Amino acid sequence: MRELLRKVTAILVLSYLAACATSQTGGGVVPGQTIRPASKIIVLPIPDGVERKDGPAAGTGAAMAAGIRDALIQAGVSPMVTEQTGLDGAIKQARSLGYDYVLKATITEWEDNATEWSGRPDSAGVSAELYDAKSMQLVSTATQREQASAMAVVPQSPERFIPTLSRRVVEKLLGVTLPDTTEKTKKQ
C-alpha cells in the first residue's frame, strides 16, 4: 500500500510540475549607468512576433508597444511611440523633442498552440534595450519570457501575456517595481 501511495504521489507531483506556468526575467541597468526619474522616452515600433509554423502574428507588435507604453506611464515616465523605424532616426527625434531615452524592443518568441488538445503551452517573450538619447549609450536591458501551463481547458492566445511582459520589462529597464494589475493576480 505504501509503495502504491508513493507512486501516486510521484505521479501527482510530476503532473503538477508539468502543468505549471513559467516566467523568466533578465537584464537590468548597465553598471555605471543611472536612469533619471520622470524621464521622457521615445518607444520605437515593435515588429510583430513570428510563430514558427504560422509566420507573423498580425498586430502583436502594436499590442506590445501599447503595453510597454502603458507600463511606462504607470512608472511615471512620459512615453511617445514614434513612427521612426530605426534607432538613429529615433535618437535624432528624441534629441530634437527633448526626450531623454529611446526604447527599442523585439518580440523574441510568440507561440499560440492549441494547448487544450496538444498539451503544448502558449509562450511569448520580449527583449528590450534603453538608450540615452544624448550619449547614444546603452543604459539598460531587459528580457522577459512567459509560458502557460501545459494543462488548458479553453483556448487562449499569448496576447494574455502582454501586460505581464510589458510590466516586467519596464521594471527591469528602469529598476522600479510596478503593481501587478493583471486579471490572474486579481483572482488569486
C-alpha positions as CSV (number, residue, x, y, z in Angstrom):
1,M,0.0,0.0,0.0
2,R,2.8,2.4,0.8
3,E,4.5,1.7,-2.5
4,L,1.3,2.5,-4.3
5,L,0.9,5.7,-2.3
6,R,4.5,6.8,-3.2
7,K,3.9,6.1,-6.9
8,V,0.6,8.0,-6.9
9,T,2.2,10.9,-5.1
10,A,5.1,10.9,-7.6
11,I,2.8,11.0,-10.5
12,L,0.8,13.8,-9.0
13,V,3.9,15.9,-8.3
14,L,5.2,15.3,-11.8
15,S,1.8,16.2,-13.3
16,Y,1.8,19.4,-11.2
17,L,5.3,20.4,-12.3
18,A,4.4,19.7,-16.0
19,A,1.3,21.9,-15.7
20,C,3.0,24.9,-14.0
21,A,3.3,28.1,-15.9
22,T,6.8,29.6,-16.0
23,S,8.2,33.1,-16.1
24,Q,11.8,34.2,-16.7
25,T,13.2,37.7,-16.3
26,G,16.7,39.0,-17.1
27,G,18.7,42.2,-17.6
28,G,18.8,45.4,-15.7
29,V,20.5,48.8,-15.6
30,V,24.1,48.7,-17.0
31,P,26.7,49.1,-14.3
32,G,27.8,52.7,-14.0
33,Q,24.5,54.0,-15.6
34,T,21.6,55.6,-13.9
35,I,18.0,56.2,-15.1
36,R,16.7,59.7,-14.5
37,P,13.3,59.7,-12.7
38,A,10.3,61.2,-14.5
39,S,12.1,60.8,-17.9
40,K,10.7,61.1,-21.3
41,I,11.1,58.0,-23.5
42,I,10.6,57.5,-27.2
43,V,9.4,54.0,-28.0
44,L,10.3,52.5,-31.4
45,P,7.5,50.5,-33.1
46,I,7.8,46.8,-32.4
47,P,7.7,44.3,-35.2
48,D,5.0,41.6,-35.0
49,G,6.0,38.3,-33.3
50,V,6.6,35.4,-35.6
51,E,5.2,31.9,-34.9
52,R,7.4,29.0,-36.0
53,K,4.7,27.4,-38.1
54,D,2.3,30.2,-38.9
55,G,4.5,33.2,-39.6
56,P,3.9,36.7,-38.4
57,A,1.2,37.1,-35.7
58,A,-0.5,40.3,-37.0
59,G,-0.9,43.1,-34.5
60,T,1.2,41.6,-31.8
61,G,3.9,44.3,-32.2
62,A,1.5,47.2,-31.9
63,A,-0.2,45.5,-28.9
64,M,3.2,45.0,-27.2
65,A,4.2,48.7,-27.9
66,A,0.9,49.8,-26.4
67,G,1.5,47.6,-23.3
68,I,5.1,48.9,-22.8
69,R,3.7,52.5,-23.3
70,D,1.1,51.9,-20.6
71,A,3.7,50.3,-18.2
72,L,6.0,53.3,-18.7
73,I,3.1,55.7,-17.8
74,Q,2.4,53.6,-14.7
75,A,6.1,54.1,-13.8
76,G,5.8,57.9,-14.0
77,V,7.6,58.2,-17.4
78,S,6.3,60.2,-20.4
79,P,6.5,57.9,-23.4
80,M,5.8,58.5,-27.0
81,V,5.6,55.8,-29.6
82,T,7.3,57.1,-32.7
83,E,6.9,56.2,-36.4
84,Q,10.7,56.1,-36.8
85,T,11.8,52.6,-37.7
86,G,15.5,52.8,-36.9
87,L,17.4,53.6,-33.7
88,D,19.4,56.5,-35.3
89,G,16.2,58.3,-36.5
90,A,14.6,57.8,-33.1
91,I,17.6,59.2,-31.3
92,K,17.6,62.2,-33.6
93,Q,13.9,62.7,-32.9
94,A,14.4,62.3,-29.2
95,R,17.1,64.9,-29.1
96,S,15.0,67.4,-31.2
97,L,12.0,66.9,-28.9
98,G,14.0,67.0,-25.6
99,Y,13.4,63.3,-24.8
100,D,15.9,61.5,-22.5
101,Y,15.8,57.9,-23.8
102,V,14.9,55.7,-26.7
103,L,13.5,52.2,-26.1
104,K,13.9,49.5,-28.7
105,A,12.0,46.2,-28.2
106,T,11.6,43.0,-30.1
107,I,9.2,40.1,-29.6
108,T,11.6,37.2,-29.4
109,E,9.1,34.4,-29.1
110,W,5.4,34.0,-29.9
111,E,3.7,30.6,-29.9
112,D,0.0,30.2,-29.9
113,N,-0.6,26.5,-29.5
114,A,-3.9,24.6,-29.2
115,T,-2.8,23.6,-25.7
116,E,-6.2,22.2,-24.7
117,W,-5.7,19.3,-27.1
118,S,-2.0,19.3,-27.9
119,G,-0.5,19.7,-24.4
120,R,2.0,22.3,-25.8
121,P,1.8,25.5,-23.8
122,D,1.5,29.0,-25.3
123,S,4.6,31.2,-24.8
124,A,5.8,34.7,-25.5
125,G,9.0,36.6,-25.0
126,V,10.3,40.1,-25.4
127,S,13.7,41.7,-25.3
128,A,14.3,45.5,-24.8
129,E,17.1,48.0,-24.8
130,L,17.1,51.5,-23.4
131,Y,19.5,54.1,-24.9
132,D,20.4,57.5,-23.6
133,A,19.4,60.0,-26.3
134,K,22.3,62.3,-25.7
135,S,25.2,59.9,-25.4
136,M,23.7,57.1,-27.6
137,Q,24.9,54.7,-24.9
138,L,23.0,51.6,-23.9
139,V,21.9,52.2,-20.3
140,S,19.6,49.3,-19.6
141,T,18.4,45.9,-21.0
142,A,15.5,43.6,-20.2
143,T,14.3,40.2,-21.3
144,Q,11.1,38.5,-20.2
145,R,9.5,35.2,-21.2
146,E,6.2,33.8,-20.2
147,Q,4.9,30.3,-20.7
148,A,1.5,29.0,-19.9
149,S,0.6,25.8,-18.2
150,A,0.5,22.6,-20.4
151,M,-2.9,21.9,-18.9
152,A,-5.6,24.1,-20.5
153,V,-9.3,23.6,-20.9
154,V,-10.2,26.6,-23.0
155,P,-8.2,28.1,-25.9
156,Q,-6.4,31.3,-25.2
157,S,-3.8,33.5,-27.0
158,P,-0.3,34.6,-26.0
159,E,-1.7,38.1,-26.1
160,R,-2.8,37.5,-22.5
161,F,0.9,37.7,-21.6
162,I,1.4,41.3,-22.9
163,P,0.5,43.1,-19.6
164,T,3.0,40.9,-17.6
165,L,5.7,41.0,-20.3
166,S,5.4,44.8,-20.5
167,R,5.3,45.4,-16.8
168,R,8.3,43.2,-16.1
169,V,10.4,44.6,-19.0
170,V,9.8,48.2,-17.8
171,E,10.6,47.2,-14.2
172,K,14.0,45.8,-15.3
173,L,14.7,48.7,-17.7
174,L,14.0,51.4,-15.1
175,G,14.9,49.5,-11.9
176,V,11.5,50.1,-10.4
177,T,8.6,47.9,-9.1
178,L,5.1,48.3,-10.5
179,P,1.9,46.9,-9.1
180,D,0.6,43.8,-10.8
181,T,-2.8,44.6,-12.2
182,T,-3.3,41.5,-14.4
183,E,-6.5,39.5,-14.1
184,K,-4.6,36.4,-12.9
185,T,-3.3,38.2,-9.8
186,K,-6.7,39.8,-9.1
187,K,-8.3,36.3,-9.0
188,Q,-5.7,34.7,-6.7
